[in-house]
C-alpha cells in the first residue's frame, strides 16, 4: 500500500482557470423556470422504482390509487 505524503506539491490558488471565466453579460434568463407550476412538486425516484414508473402519468395513477385506499381520517390530515 502506497503512503501519501502530507506535503503540498504545488502552490494552490483559489482562482478559477481562465477557461472558466464566464461572460455573464451574454447570459439569458432560464427558459425552463416557468414550466413547473408552483403547486407541483419535483421528486427523484430510485432507479428500481423508475424502471417501473417511467412517466409522470404512471406515478400519479399509482399515488391516486393509494390515496383512495387510505382511511378517510388520513386523507383529511394530508390536506
N, C-alpha and C positions, 0 to 999 in steps of 0.2 A: 504494500500500500504506500502510495506516494504522500509524503508530508507536504503540506502547503506552507509557504513562507508568510510570515506576518508583515514582511516589509512591503511597502508600496513601491511598485516598479516604475511608475511614471507619475508625473505631476498631473493631478486631475483638476479640471476646472469645471465649474457649474454652468458654463456657457454651452449653448447648443451649437452643433456643427453648422457651417454655412448653408448646407443643402436644406436645413430645416428653418431657414429664415423666411417665413411666410410673409407675403404682401397682403395684408388684410384690407387694403383699400379696394381690392377687387372682389371681396367676399360678397356673397348673396345670402339673403335670408333662407332658412331651411324650408324648402318647398313641401316637405312631408310633415311638418309640425302640425298643421291644421287638420290632417286626415283622421286623427284619432279624437273622437268626441270626449268631452270632459267626463261624462258619466261612464265611460268604458274603462276597462282595466286590462293591462297587458301583463301576462304571466308567462313564465318559462316552464315548459313541460320537460320532464326527464326523458331521456332518449327512448326508453322502453315504452313509455306512455305515448310519445309522439309517433311511434310506429303504428299504434292502433288508431289514434285520433289524428288524422292527417290534415284536417282543416277545422276552421272555427265552427262550422255548422255541426260537425260530429261532436265536438266538445260541448257546445251549447245544448244539443239534443240530449246528451248523457246527463248533463247537470240538471236540465229541466226534469228529466225522468227521476232523478234523485230527489229533487225538491218536492215533486208530487208524492213521493214515498215517505217523506218526513212527517212526523206528527204535527198537527196544526200549531201547538204551542211553540215548537221550534221555529216554524216559519215566521211567526209573529216577532220573535226575538231577533231574527236575522234582518228585518226591515228596519 
